[in-house]
């Protein structure tokens, strides 16, 4: 429940916060794609340095990044543990049947570097831009209205599902679930049945919630008429630091791609 919070945006008076949302979205998105194309381990320090520099300019606290990296980090933990021991032929060290391999270490460094760099840019984008502002920037860049509405509803009711799950888990604990001690890795049939029932109940409630939301939107006329969207208000000219920051990030993205092509 700690991760399911609406407070993703953190207000600061930083240069990244005052960056125009459209330019920020395009620039950081292209830099993420540039990070994803990197295949050379020598470029990983440059990626991490760029991500750290942008995070420093954003003024976001380190706790914001640390808390949000912990959850996706669990998915990559298995890769970090297994790759150095299973991939490659050059053995650096060996302890019995365990062997530390150079190729696995290089692959692990590349994966972890890209993982940290891309996620850091994503958290910079979400932490310095309110979600509705970010969605409006996507709309102004050509995102269809239907996809924008689906994204907004998914974001909104994801937290409702998280609250629902927390309530159901608390009810199970009050009824004695999880109080008995169990040995590690021992499969308990009763426990598995209870977790399966919890998952099924959550899916059913989520489906019923989506049905209620859909009917409420239809009753309010959603999708009945195709009206032209209101004209966007005229925005003031962008300041110099917006274009300077955009140009610097785009130059960094192109430089990484060219460096990757040269080293390949």
C-alpha positions in Angstrom: 0.0 0.0 0.0 2.9 2.2 0.4 3.7 2.4 -3.2 0.1 3.1 -4.2 0.0 6.8 -3.7 -1.3 9.7 -5.7 1.6 11.9 -4.5 4.0 11.1 -7.4 4.5 14.7 -8.2 6.8 16.7 -5.9 6.7 20.4 -6.2 10.2 22.0 -6.4 11.5 25.2 -7.9 14.0 23.5 -10.2 14.9 23.9 -13.9 13.3 20.6 -14.7 10.0 21.5 -13.0 9.8 24.7 -15.2 10.7 22.8 -18.3 7.7 22.9 -20.8 5.8 19.5 -20.5 5.8 18.9 -24.3 9.5 19.5 -24.7 10.3 17.5 -21.5 8.2 14.5 -22.7 9.8 14.4 -26.1 13.3 15.0 -24.9 13.3 12.5 -22.0 11.5 10.0 -24.2 14.1 10.1 -26.9 16.9 9.9 -24.3 15.2 6.8 -22.9 15.2 5.2 -26.4 18.8 6.2 -26.8 19.6 4.4 -23.5 17.8 1.3 -24.6 19.9 1.1 -27.8 23.2 1.0 -25.9 25.0 -2.3 -26.2 28.5 -1.3 -25.2 29.5 -1.6 -21.5 31.8 1.4 -21.9 28.8 3.7 -22.4 27.1 2.7 -19.2 28.9 5.2 -17.0 27.9 8.0 -19.4 24.3 6.9 -19.2 24.3 6.8 -15.4 26.1 10.1 -15.3 23.5 11.8 -17.5 20.6 10.3 -15.5 22.3 11.4 -12.2 22.9 14.9 -13.6 19.2 15.3 -14.7 18.0 13.9 -11.4 20.2 16.5 -9.6 18.8 19.3 -11.7 15.3 18.1 -10.8 15.8 18.8 -7.1 13.9 15.6 -6.2 15.0 13.9 -2.9 17.0 10.7 -3.0 14.4 9.0 -0.9 11.9 9.5 -3.8 14.1 7.5 -6.1 15.1 4.9 -3.6 11.6 4.0 -2.6 10.4 3.6 -6.2 13.4 1.7 -7.4 12.9 -1.0 -4.7 9.8 -2.5 -6.3 10.9 -2.8 -9.9 14.3 -3.9 -8.6 12.8 -7.1 -7.4 12.1 -8.2 -11.0 15.7 -7.7 -12.1 17.2 -9.3 -9.0 17.0 -12.8 -10.5 18.8 -11.6 -13.6 21.6 -10.0 -11.6 22.1 -13.2 -9.6 21.9 -15.8 -12.3 23.7 -14.2 -15.3 27.2 -14.0 -13.9 27.0 -17.7 -12.9 25.4 -19.1 -16.0 26.3 -17.0 -19.1 29.7 -17.1 -20.8 32.8 -19.3 -21.0 35.5 -17.2 -19.5 35.7 -18.2 -15.8 37.0 -15.5 -13.5 36.6 -17.4 -10.2 35.2 -20.7 -9.1 33.9 -22.1 -5.9 33.1 -25.8 -6.3 30.4 -26.0 -8.9 29.8 -22.2 -8.9 31.7 -20.3 -11.5 31.8 -16.5 -12.0 32.0 -15.7 -15.7 33.2 -12.6 -17.4 30.5 -12.5 -20.1 27.8 -12.8 -17.5 29.2 -10.0 -15.5 29.4 -7.7 -18.6 25.8 -8.5 -19.5 24.7 -7.9 -15.9 26.4 -4.5 -15.9 24.8 -3.5 -19.1 21.3 -4.6 -18.0 21.5 -2.9 -14.6 22.9 0.3 -16.1 20.2 0.6 -18.7 17.6 -0.4 -16.1 18.7 2.3 -13.6 19.1 5.0 -16.2 15.8 4.5 -17.9 13.8 4.2 -14.7 15.5 7.3 -13.3 14.4 9.3 -16.3 10.9 8.0 -15.9 10.7 9.0 -12.3 12.1 12.4 -13.1 9.3 12.8 -15.7 6.6 11.7 -13.2 8.1 13.5 -10.2 8.4 16.9 -11.9 5.2 16.9 -13.9 1.6 16.4 -12.6 -0.1 13.5 -14.2 -2.9 15.5 -15.7 -0.4 18.0 -17.1 1.6 15.1 -18.6 -1.6 13.7 -20.1 -2.4 17.0 -21.6 1.0 17.2 -23.1 0.4 13.8 -24.7 -2.9 15.0 -26.1 -1.2 18.1 -27.6 1.3 15.9 -29.3 -1.4 13.8 -31.0 -2.5 11.1 -28.5 -6.1 10.1 -29.4 -8.8 11.1 -27.0 -9.9 7.5 -26.4 -6.3 6.5 -25.4 -6.0 9.5 -23.1 -9.3 8.7 -21.4 -8.3 5.1 -20.9 -4.9 6.1 -19.5 -6.5 8.5 -17.0 -9.1 5.9 -15.9 -6.5 3.2 -15.5 -4.3 5.5 -13.5 -7.2 6.6 -11.3 -8.7 3.2 -10.5 -5.3 1.5 -10.1 -5.2 3.1 -6.6 -8.8 2.1 -6.0 -7.9 -1.5 -6.6 -4.9 -1.2 -4.3 -7.1 0.1 -1.5 -9.5 -2.7 -2.2 -6.7 -5.3 -2.0 -5.4 -3.8 1.3 -8.9 -3.9 2.8 -9.3 -7.6 1.8 -5.9 -8.5 3.2 -6.7 -6.8 6.5 -10.0 -8.7 6.7 -8.2 -12.0 6.1 -5.6 -11.2 8.8 -8.4 -10.3 11.3 -9.9 -13.8 10.6 -6.6 -15.5 11.5 -5.0 -15.8 8.0 -1.2 -15.9 8.3 -1.0 -16.3 12.1 0.2 -19.9 12.1 3.9 -20.5 11.6 4.9 -22.3 8.4 8.2 -23.6 7.3 10.0 -21.9 4.4 9.2 -23.3 0.9 6.6 -25.7 2.3 3.6 -25.7 0.1 0.4 -25.3 2.1 -2.7 -26.3 0.2 -5.0 -24.2 2.5 -2.8 -21.1 2.1 -2.7 -21.5 -1.7 -6.5 -21.8 -1.8 -7.0 -18.7 0.3 -4.6 -16.7 -2.0 -6.4 -18.0 -5.1 -9.7 -17.0 -3.6 -8.3 -13.5 -2.8 -7.1 -13.1 -6.4 -10.3 -14.2 -7.9 -12.4 -12.0 -5.6 -10.2 -9.0 -6.5 -10.6 -9.7 -10.2 -14.4 -10.0 -9.9 -14.6 -6.7 -7.8 -12.4 -4.9 -10.3 -14.6 -6.1 -13.2 -17.8 -5.0 -11.3 -16.1 -1.6 -10.7 -15.3 -1.2 -14.3 -18.9 -2.0 -15.3 -20.2 0.7 -12.9 -17.8 3.3 -14.2 -18.7 2.4 -17.8 -22.5 2.7 -17.1 -22.0 6.0 -15.2 -20.1 7.5 -18.1 -22.6 6.3 -20.7 -25.5 7.8 -18.6 -23.6 11.1 -18.6 -23.4 11.1 -22.4 -19.8 9.9 -22.9 -19.3 8.8 -26.6 -22.8 9.9 -27.7 -21.8 13.0 -29.6 -18.7 13.9 -31.4 -18.0 17.5 -30.4 -15.0 19.3 -31.5 -12.4 19.7 -28.7 -12.1 23.2 -27.3 -9.4 25.3 -28.8 -6.2 25.3 -26.9 -5.3 28.5 -25.2 -2.5 30.4 -26.7 0.6 29.8 -24.7 3.4 32.3 -24.1 6.7 31.9 -25.9 9.0 29.4 -24.3 11.9 30.7 -22.4 15.6 30.3 -23.4 16.3 27.7 -20.7 13.5 25.4 -22.2 15.1 25.3 -25.6 18.6 25.1 -24.1 17.8 22.1 -21.9 15.9 20.5 -24.8 18.8 20.9 -27.1 21.3 19.6 -24.6 19.3 16.5 -23.9 18.7 15.8 -27.6 22.4 16.3 -28.3 23.2 13.8 -25.5 20.7 11.3 -27.0 22.2 11.6 -30.5 25.7 11.4 -29.1 24.9 8.1 -27.4 23.4 6.6 -30.6 26.5 7.7 -32.7 28.9 6.4 -30.0 27.1 3.1 -30.0 27.3 2.9 -33.8 31.0 3.7 -33.8 31.9 1.2 -31.1 29.7 -1.6 -32.5 
